[in-house]
Amino acid sequence: MSLFGNSCHTDDSIEEVAQENPQQNFVKFEAYHFMYMHYPSGVMAGNNNGVVQIEYDNQNRPKKRIGGLLPLSGSTGFNYILTTDYTEEITYGNNEILLRVKMPSPYNVDVLRTIFKTENGKITRKIKIDTYTNDTIDYFYNNDRIVNSLHKRIFPVSDTKYYYNSAGNVDSIVSRPFLYNQNTQTWQVDNSSKYRTLQTFKDYDNSPNPTKKLMLFDEIFNRSLSVNNYKSYESRSYDFNGNLGNFSTKTWTFNNINNQIKFTN
């Protein structure tokens, strides 16, 4: 049963759940079709029929993702193409994880794209390297679950809270913007305001979540948070007056073999 019942997302409490052994029920998740994750709209499947590959090191940590997006001309009818020419390589250091984007000729790209800071095996900060300003997200935990994150660029951008049901699955994610207070000359979040973005996750299966070690990747982050796998997703944005702005929804049908979910077909 959802933590919020009919009151739905009051943003004022988090249900505590037992700490999990990160190795428990680990499945080496080596491939997925992009349609099962949170990619933007208008993606062409490309040279691997839309399948992305994941490689692991000898400690079962992701070390490479093969397959990424390149922009396309609008005349093609698509916004992006997913190609295996785009790879991400991951290296692990002392309380730090580095993600590099690599593309062969004619692109000739080899750049550090994201730095993750870690404490006690948990990602506590994500820094996206940008030409003009680093885009930073700080993560805060209750046991092994992310319950809050703060997004900032030059100034604070948004405050996000993560809500879980009793099964340890994400019920909703609520993001509110920071606004500049002229009186106090500080950036603040007005939690009483109706201005927010609400993501909801529904219709979970009973299979172990094979993506739990893959929160490094933006398109898989939402899926990695839960014990099981959601089959329905909605995103709604509301303005200052509570009027609905942007709305999107996705649903999926899963294939399971021996109680293991398959995201490749």
Residue frames as qw, qx, qy, qz and C-alpha x, y, z in Angstrom:
[[0.000, 0.889, 0.459, 0.000, 0.00, 0.00, 0.00],
 [0.364, 0.619, -0.044, 0.695, 1.30, 3.45, -0.86],
 [0.369, -0.178, -0.487, 0.772, 2.67, 5.47, 2.01],
 [0.085, 0.011, 0.025, -0.996, 0.42, 8.38, 1.06],
 [0.243, 0.467, 0.815, -0.243, -2.91, 6.66, 0.58],
 [0.278, 0.763, 0.534, 0.237, -5.51, 8.97, -0.89],
 [0.180, -0.909, -0.042, 0.373, -3.75, 12.09, 0.38],
 [0.781, 0.490, 0.171, 0.347, -1.01, 11.48, -2.22],
 [0.605, 0.323, -0.059, 0.725, 2.45, 13.00, -1.80],
 [0.306, -0.927, -0.216, -0.033, 2.23, 15.30, 1.17],
 [0.492, 0.644, -0.307, 0.500, 6.05, 15.67, 1.16],
 [0.341, -0.747, 0.307, -0.481, 6.22, 15.53, 4.97],
 [0.710, -0.428, 0.539, -0.149, 7.40, 12.02, 5.89],
 [0.493, 0.453, -0.719, -0.187, 9.47, 9.08, 4.70],
 [0.941, -0.252, 0.053, -0.221, 8.79, 5.49, 5.56],
 [0.153, -0.656, 0.739, 0.026, 11.93, 3.77, 6.85],
 [0.958, 0.166, -0.160, -0.169, 12.81, 0.42, 5.34],
 [0.825, -0.439, 0.282, 0.219, 15.41, -2.12, 6.33],
 [0.038, 0.758, -0.550, -0.350, 18.93, -1.70, 5.03],
 [0.945, 0.303, 0.021, -0.119, 19.70, -4.09, 2.17],
 [0.641, -0.358, 0.522, 0.435, 22.79, -6.10, 1.41],
 [0.357, 0.691, -0.262, -0.572, 23.93, -4.59, -1.92],
 [0.071, 0.325, -0.893, -0.304, 25.09, -8.02, -3.14],
 [0.443, 0.221, 0.806, -0.326, 21.77, -9.68, -2.37],
 [0.601, 0.596, 0.520, -0.119, 19.89, -10.82, -5.49],
 [0.003, 0.688, -0.377, -0.621, 22.57, -9.25, -7.71],
 [0.771, 0.439, 0.446, 0.117, 22.02, -9.95, -11.39],
 [0.334, -0.346, 0.391, 0.785, 24.68, -8.93, -13.89],
 [0.456, 0.753, 0.386, -0.276, 22.58, -6.75, -16.15],
 [0.513, -0.243, 0.495, 0.657, 24.50, -6.78, -19.44],
 [0.072, 0.153, 0.567, 0.806, 22.09, -5.39, -22.06],
 [0.224, 0.585, 0.610, -0.485, 18.87, -3.43, -22.43],
 [0.265, 0.558, 0.521, 0.589, 16.78, -1.82, -25.16],
 [0.128, 0.100, -0.175, 0.971, 16.63, 1.94, -24.73],
 [0.404, -0.440, -0.402, -0.693, 12.80, 1.98, -24.76],
 [0.668, -0.474, -0.567, 0.091, 12.75, 0.46, -21.23],
 [0.481, -0.314, -0.287, 0.767, 14.71, 3.36, -19.73],
 [0.039, 0.880, 0.318, -0.351, 14.23, 7.13, -19.51],
 [0.430, 0.009, 0.404, 0.807, 15.60, 8.33, -22.82],
 [0.234, 0.424, 0.048, -0.874, 14.26, 11.48, -24.54],
 [0.695, 0.513, 0.446, -0.235, 11.66, 11.24, -27.25],
 [0.559, 0.796, -0.141, -0.183, 12.54, 10.91, -30.91],
 [0.366, -0.579, 0.706, 0.182, 15.36, 8.34, -30.70],
 [0.776, 0.422, -0.381, -0.273, 16.34, 6.29, -33.77],
 [0.947, -0.294, 0.128, -0.006, 17.45, 2.75, -32.89],
 [0.009, 0.831, -0.540, -0.134, 20.77, 2.96, -34.78],
 [0.508, 0.490, -0.695, -0.135, 23.40, 0.33, -35.51],
 [0.084, 0.112, -0.950, 0.280, 22.62, -2.09, -32.67],
 [0.367, -0.444, -0.712, -0.401, 18.82, -2.05, -33.03],
 [0.397, -0.700, -0.017, -0.593, 18.49, 0.13, -29.97],
 [0.882, -0.387, -0.240, 0.120, 20.29, -2.26, -27.59],
 [0.017, -0.846, 0.424, -0.323, 22.85, -0.86, -25.13],
 [0.849, -0.001, -0.478, 0.223, 25.58, -3.09, -23.65],
 [0.411, -0.828, 0.285, -0.252, 27.01, -2.94, -20.11],
 [0.753, 0.240, -0.537, 0.294, 30.41, -4.42, -19.17],
 [0.648, -0.747, 0.038, -0.145, 31.58, -5.09, -15.60],
 [0.187, 0.659, -0.687, 0.245, 34.92, -5.40, -13.82],
 [0.542, 0.026, -0.831, 0.126, 35.96, -8.33, -11.61],
 [0.002, 0.123, 0.672, -0.730, 34.15, -6.74, -8.64],
 [0.088, 0.588, 0.792, 0.137, 30.84, -6.67, -10.55],
 [0.001, -0.697, -0.164, 0.698, 31.01, -2.90, -10.95],
 [0.613, 0.737, 0.279, 0.060, 29.98, -1.35, -14.29],
 [0.502, -0.443, 0.300, 0.679, 33.10, -0.35, -16.25],
 [0.031, -0.139, 0.517, 0.844, 31.72, 0.45, -19.71],
 [0.515, 0.550, 0.536, -0.381, 28.43, 1.32, -21.38],
 [0.232, -0.080, 0.663, 0.707, 28.37, 0.84, -25.13],
 [0.039, 0.595, 0.700, 0.394, 25.69, 2.87, -26.86],
 [0.129, -0.530, -0.332, 0.770, 24.74, 6.52, -26.55],
 [0.352, 0.813, 0.458, -0.077, 22.89, 9.38, -28.22],
 [0.317, -0.131, 0.284, 0.895, 24.07, 11.67, -30.98],
 [0.340, 0.586, 0.267, -0.686, 21.87, 14.53, -32.26],
 [0.431, 0.311, 0.719, 0.448, 20.20, 14.26, -35.65],
 [0.083, -0.006, -0.253, -0.964, 18.95, 16.84, -38.09],
 [0.466, 0.271, 0.495, -0.681, 15.25, 17.55, -37.71],
 [0.560, 0.385, -0.403, -0.613, 14.76, 16.62, -41.36],
 [0.226, 0.164, -0.960, -0.034, 15.27, 12.95, -40.42],
 [0.662, -0.412, -0.389, -0.491, 12.12, 12.88, -38.30],
 [0.794, -0.391, -0.383, 0.264, 14.18, 11.98, -35.23],
 [0.216, -0.955, 0.159, -0.124, 15.99, 14.01, -32.58],
 [0.327, -0.655, 0.681, 0.012, 18.77, 11.51, -31.80],
 [0.843, 0.236, -0.466, -0.127, 20.36, 8.31, -33.00],
 [0.723, -0.559, 0.396, -0.084, 21.55, 5.67, -30.54],
 [0.715, 0.576, -0.394, 0.044, 24.92, 4.41, -31.76],
 [0.908, -0.334, -0.030, 0.251, 27.61, 2.06, -30.44],
 [0.530, 0.525, -0.137, 0.652, 30.20, 4.64, -31.56],
 [0.256, -0.693, 0.219, -0.637, 29.30, 6.41, -28.31],
 [0.756, -0.209, -0.585, 0.207, 30.76, 4.68, -25.23],
 [0.344, -0.814, 0.224, -0.412, 31.20, 5.62, -21.58],
 [0.724, 0.120, -0.588, 0.340, 34.14, 4.22, -19.61],
 [0.554, -0.775, -0.001, -0.305, 34.16, 4.20, -15.82],
 [0.574, 0.274, -0.594, 0.492, 37.17, 4.16, -13.51],
 [0.649, -0.706, -0.267, -0.095, 37.15, 3.85, -9.72],
 [0.364, 0.497, -0.453, 0.645, 39.45, 5.72, -7.37],
 [0.291, -0.197, -0.693, 0.630, 39.59, 6.66, -3.70],
 [0.103, 0.606, 0.554, -0.562, 36.05, 7.88, -2.91],
 [0.277, 0.598, -0.196, -0.726, 35.67, 8.94, -6.54],
 [0.639, 0.305, 0.683, 0.177, 34.24, 7.51, -9.76],
 [0.060, 0.525, -0.318, -0.787, 35.07, 9.01, -13.15],
 [0.651, 0.484, 0.585, -0.017, 32.93, 8.64, -16.27],
 [0.102, -0.467, 0.453, 0.753, 34.54, 9.42, -19.63],
 [0.714, 0.581, 0.272, -0.281, 32.77, 9.68, -22.97],
 [0.315, -0.398, 0.670, 0.542, 34.66, 8.24, -25.93],
 [0.726, 0.599, 0.254, -0.223, 33.88, 8.30, -29.64],
 [0.682, -0.077, 0.462, 0.562, 36.17, 7.23, -32.51],
 [0.032, -0.272, 0.397, 0.876, 37.00, 9.10, -35.71],
 [0.339, 0.538, 0.074, 0.768, 35.52, 11.24, -37.18],
 [0.422, -0.850, -0.242, -0.203, 34.29, 12.46, -33.78],
 [0.554, 0.317, -0.443, 0.629, 37.63, 12.04, -31.96],
 [0.453, -0.690, 0.063, -0.561, 36.06, 12.52, -28.53],
 [0.692, -0.147, -0.610, 0.357, 37.68, 11.50, -25.24],
 [0.104, -0.555, 0.172, -0.807, 36.38, 13.71, -22.43],
 [0.150, -0.184, -0.808, 0.539, 35.71, 13.48, -18.72],
 [0.269, -0.477, -0.490, -0.679, 31.96, 13.96, -18.54],
 [0.638, -0.638, -0.145, -0.406, 30.94, 13.18, -14.93],
 [0.262, 0.318, -0.748, 0.521, 32.64, 12.89, -11.53],
 [0.710, -0.531, -0.355, -0.295, 30.92, 11.02, -8.71],
 [0.021, -0.506, 0.652, -0.564, 32.01, 11.49, -5.10],
 [0.764, -0.265, -0.560, -0.182, 31.38, 8.57, -2.75],
 [0.221, -0.495, 0.623, -0.564, 31.31, 7.88, 0.99],
 [0.493, -0.107, 0.797, -0.331, 31.03, 4.37, 2.47],
 [0.272, 0.135, 0.897, 0.321, 30.18, 2.98, -0.96],
 [0.246, 0.761, 0.581, -0.153, 27.35, 5.46, -1.60],
 [0.341, 0.421, 0.272, 0.795, 27.30, 8.18, -4.24],
 [0.218, -0.666, -0.450, 0.553, 27.00, 11.49, -2.40],
 [0.132, 0.753, -0.070, -0.641, 27.73, 13.98, -5.17],
 [0.667, 0.399, 0.522, 0.352, 27.43, 13.99, -8.95],
 [0.053, -0.725, 0.154, 0.669, 29.30, 16.65, -10.91],
 [0.697, 0.558, 0.401, 0.207, 28.58, 17.01, -14.62],
 [0.413, -0.371, 0.238, 0.797, 31.47, 18.73, -16.33],
 [0.384, 0.819, 0.424, 0.044, 30.26, 21.60, -18.48],
 [0.522, 0.437, 0.079, 0.728, 31.98, 24.25, -20.56],
 [0.077, -0.676, -0.018, -0.733, 30.44, 27.09, -18.59],
 [0.423, -0.488, 0.459, -0.610, 29.47, 25.76, -15.18],
 [0.198, 0.068, -0.974, 0.089, 29.57, 22.44, -13.37],
 [0.666, -0.309, -0.248, -0.632, 26.12, 20.96, -12.76],
 [0.139, 0.239, -0.858, 0.433, 26.10, 19.40, -9.28],
 [0.731, -0.402, -0.297, -0.465, 23.67, 17.13, -7.42],
 [0.041, -0.362, 0.791, -0.491, 24.20, 16.21, -3.75],
 [0.691, -0.232, -0.602, -0.327, 22.49, 13.03, -2.48],
 [0.285, -0.392, 0.611, -0.626, 21.33, 12.32, 1.09],
 [0.531, -0.018, -0.831, -0.163, 20.42, 8.88, 2.44],
 [0.676, -0.380, 0.360, -0.518, 18.28, 7.12, 5.01],
 [0.815, -0.143, 0.556, 0.076, 20.10, 3.80, 5.43],
 [0.458, -0.079, 0.656, 0.595, 20.77, 2.73, 1.82],
 [0.301, 0.688, 0.623, 0.218, 18.01, 4.75, 0.19],
 [0.181, 0.144, 0.098, 0.968, 18.29, 8.19, -1.37],
 [0.065, -0.687, -0.685, 0.234, 15.67, 10.37, 0.30],
 [0.057, 0.941, 0.118, -0.312, 16.75, 13.85, -0.75],
 [0.661, 0.130, 0.258, 0.693, 18.90, 15.54, -3.41],
 [0.009, -0.868, -0.088, 0.489, 19.93, 19.14, -4.00],
 [0.661, 0.445, 0.359, 0.486, 20.63, 20.32, -7.54],
 [0.119, -0.889, 0.000, 0.442, 22.72, 23.42, -8.15],
 [0.675, 0.561, 0.088, 0.470, 24.63, 25.17, -10.91],
 [0.252, 0.433, -0.257, 0.827, 26.00, 28.64, -10.13],
 [0.389, -0.247, 0.378, -0.803, 23.06, 28.97, -7.71],
 [0.354, 0.086, 0.893, -0.263, 20.65, 26.38, -6.22],
 [0.296, -0.004, -0.630, -0.718, 18.20, 24.94, -8.76],
 [0.730, -0.279, -0.333, -0.528, 15.91, 22.45, -7.04],
 [0.306, -0.312, 0.788, -0.433, 15.27, 20.37, -3.95],
 [0.680, 0.043, -0.586, -0.438, 14.06, 16.82, -4.57],
 [0.498, -0.291, 0.681, -0.451, 12.50, 14.35, -2.15],
 [0.457, 0.138, -0.829, -0.292, 12.13, 10.60, -2.76],
 [0.647, -0.201, 0.394, -0.622, 9.23, 8.65, -1.25],
 [0.256, 0.186, -0.941, -0.121, 9.12, 4.87, -0.85],
 [0.786, -0.291, -0.185, -0.514, 6.35, 2.39, -0.11],
 [0.718, -0.503, 0.431, -0.215, 6.60, -0.44, 2.42],
 [0.960, 0.181, 0.163, 0.138, 8.10, -2.80, -0.19],
 [0.515, -0.503, 0.310, 0.621, 11.07, -0.47, -0.71],
 [0.442, 0.423, 0.546, 0.572, 9.90, 0.75, -4.10],
 [0.069, -0.123, -0.009, 0.990, 9.81, 4.41, -5.09],
 [0.198, 0.660, 0.696, -0.202, 6.28, 5.75, -4.88],
 [0.274, 0.923, 0.220, 0.157, 7.03, 9.28, -6.04],
 [0.556, -0.102, -0.016, 0.825, 9.74, 11.87, -6.55],
 [0.024, 0.935, 0.354, 0.010, 8.85, 15.51, -5.88],
 [0.540, 0.047, 0.032, 0.840, 11.08, 18.38, -7.03],
 [0.043, -0.938, -0.321, 0.120, 10.61, 22.00, -6.02],
 [0.530, 0.595, -0.045, 0.602, 12.61, 24.95, -7.38],
 [0.429, -0.426, -0.269, 0.749, 14.73, 27.32, -5.33],
 [0.150, 0.858, 0.328, 0.366, 13.47, 30.89, -5.56],
 [0.410, 0.184, -0.268, 0.852, 15.38, 34.04, -4.69],
 [0.304, -0.795, -0.501, 0.154, 14.01, 35.90, -1.68],
 [0.287, 0.694, -0.011, 0.660, 14.63, 39.62, -2.12],
 [0.480, -0.818, 0.035, -0.317, 14.03, 40.33, 1.57],
 [0.797, -0.523, 0.273, 0.127, 16.56, 37.85, 2.93],
 [0.339, 0.769, -0.504, -0.200, 18.72, 37.85, -0.23],
 [0.347, -0.296, 0.890, -0.002, 18.93, 34.07, -0.10],
 [0.505, 0.080, -0.691, -0.511, 17.77, 31.18, -2.28],
 [0.416, -0.072, 0.721, -0.550, 14.92, 29.27, -0.64],
 [0.222, -0.187, -0.883, -0.370, 12.45, 26.48, -1.34],
 [0.486, -0.103, 0.234, -0.836, 8.82, 27.24, -0.56],
 [0.005, -0.029, -1.000, -0.007, 7.44, 23.83, 0.42],
 [0.327, 0.483, 0.618, -0.527, 3.93, 25.25, 0.68],
 [0.313, 0.491, -0.321, -0.747, 4.00, 26.39, -2.95],
 [0.842, 0.307, 0.385, -0.219, 2.16, 24.41, -5.62],
 [0.473, 0.763, -0.411, -0.158, 5.07, 24.97, -8.02],
 [0.554, -0.408, 0.726, -0.001, 6.68, 21.53, -8.41],
 [0.576, 0.322, -0.653, -0.372, 7.40, 18.53, -10.62],
 [0.713, -0.217, 0.552, -0.374, 5.88, 15.23, -9.55],
 [0.456, 0.305, -0.790, -0.273, 7.05, 11.86, -10.84],
 [0.755, -0.201, 0.427, -0.456, 5.01, 8.79, -9.87],
 [0.243, 0.339, -0.895, -0.159, 5.92, 5.11, -10.25],
 [0.748, -0.040, 0.309, -0.586, 3.27, 2.40, -10.32],
 [0.941, 0.226, -0.073, -0.242, 2.45, -1.21, -11.16],
 [0.094, -0.651, 0.753, -0.030, 5.57, -2.87, -9.74],
 [0.834, 0.095, -0.520, -0.158, 6.35, -6.51, -10.49],
 [0.799, -0.570, 0.174, -0.084, 7.79, -9.02, -7.99],
 [0.879, 0.284, -0.106, 0.369, 11.10, -9.61, -9.78],
 [0.570, -0.547, 0.018, 0.612, 14.46, -8.44, -8.39],
 [0.281, 0.945, -0.024, -0.166, 15.62, -5.16, -9.88],
 [0.873, 0.084, 0.137, 0.461, 18.67, -5.88, -12.09],
 [0.368, 0.739, 0.035, 0.563, 19.57, -2.18, -12.50],
 [0.537, -0.824, -0.164, 0.082, 20.40, -1.37, -8.87],
 [0.654, -0.405, 0.173, 0.616, 24.13, -0.92, -9.52],
 [0.450, 0.361, 0.446, 0.684, 23.56, 1.37, -12.52],
 [0.070, -0.903, -0.357, 0.230, 22.54, 4.68, -10.96],
 [0.399, -0.399, 0.288, 0.774, 25.66, 6.19, -12.56],
 [0.152, 0.194, 0.649, 0.720, 23.72, 6.45, -15.81],
 [0.265, 0.098, 0.141, -0.949, 21.11, 9.20, -16.11],
 [0.583, 0.008, -0.476, -0.658, 18.66, 7.14, -18.17],
 [0.638, -0.151, -0.755, 0.021, 18.69, 4.28, -15.62],
 [0.047, 0.250, -0.548, 0.797, 18.81, 6.32, -12.40],
 [0.613, -0.197, 0.107, -0.757, 15.06, 6.20, -11.66],
 [0.887, -0.006, -0.403, -0.224, 14.90, 2.45, -12.20],
 [0.547, 0.271, -0.668, 0.426, 17.92, 1.81, -9.98],
 [0.212, -0.431, 0.410, -0.776, 16.26, 3.17, -6.82],
 [0.775, -0.201, 0.112, -0.588, 13.71, 0.41, -6.14],
 [0.524, -0.247, 0.810, -0.097, 13.68, -3.22, -5.04],
 [0.589, 0.370, 0.714, 0.078, 11.40, -4.24, -7.92],
 [0.226, 0.007, 0.513, 0.828, 10.54, -2.88, -11.39],
 [0.349, 0.523, 0.359, -0.690, 7.81, -0.35, -12.19],
 [0.375, 0.302, 0.759, 0.439, 5.73, -0.78, -15.33],
 [0.083, 0.844, 0.446, 0.285, 3.99, 2.60, -15.26],
 [0.433, -0.253, -0.124, 0.856, 5.46, 6.10, -14.98],
 [0.119, 0.878, 0.395, 0.244, 4.02, 9.63, -15.00],
 [0.412, -0.145, -0.131, 0.890, 5.62, 13.05, -14.84],
 [0.009, -0.858, -0.468, -0.213, 3.59, 16.19, -14.09],
 [0.354, 0.032, -0.170, 0.919, 4.73, 19.79, -13.72],
 [0.141, -0.822, -0.551, 0.028, 2.63, 22.40, -11.88],
 [0.246, 0.576, -0.035, 0.779, 2.91, 26.19, -11.90],
 [0.044, 0.166, -0.508, 0.844, 2.63, 28.61, -8.96],
 [0.569, -0.091, 0.102, -0.811, -1.16, 28.36, -9.00],
 [0.547, -0.061, 0.808, -0.209, -1.19, 24.56, -9.16],
 [0.734, 0.530, -0.016, -0.424, -2.18, 24.45, -12.83],
 [0.840, -0.041, 0.482, 0.244, -0.93, 21.42, -14.71],
 [0.193, 0.763, -0.406, -0.464, 1.75, 22.23, -17.27],
 [0.405, 0.420, -0.773, -0.249, 3.82, 19.47, -18.82],
 [0.803, -0.145, 0.461, -0.349, 2.51, 15.93, -18.57],
 [0.501, 0.423, -0.713, -0.250, 4.02, 12.68, -19.85],
 [0.805, -0.234, 0.442, -0.319, 3.40, 9.01, -19.21],
 [0.391, 0.427, -0.790, -0.204, 5.01, 5.69, -20.12],
 [0.858, -0.191, 0.357, -0.315, 3.97, 2.08, -19.69],
 [0.218, 0.505, -0.817, -0.174, 5.92, -1.09, -20.35],
 [0.965, -0.075, -0.012, -0.251, 5.29, -4.82, -20.73],
 [0.196, -0.667, 0.718, -0.012, 8.09, -6.98, -19.34],
 [0.864, 0.167, -0.461, -0.115, 9.38, -10.39, -20.36],
 [0.484, -0.619, 0.557, -0.268, 10.45, -12.59, -17.44],
 [0.803, 0.217, -0.554, -0.021, 12.49, -15.78, -17.55],
 [0.686, -0.184, -0.589, 0.385, 12.90, -17.73, -14.29],
 [0.349, -0.854, -0.331, 0.200, 11.67, -14.65, -12.37],
 [0.423, -0.388, 0.178, 0.799, 14.40, -12.51, -13.98],
 [0.385, 0.824, 0.228, -0.348, 13.26, -9.53, -15.97],
 [0.598, 0.108, 0.459, 0.648, 14.55, -9.11, -19.52],
 [0.105, 0.802, 0.119, -0.576, 14.86, -5.55, -20.82],
 [0.208, -0.341, 0.632, 0.664, 16.17, -6.51, -24.25],
 [0.125, -0.165, -0.766, -0.609, 12.92, -7.45, -26.02]]
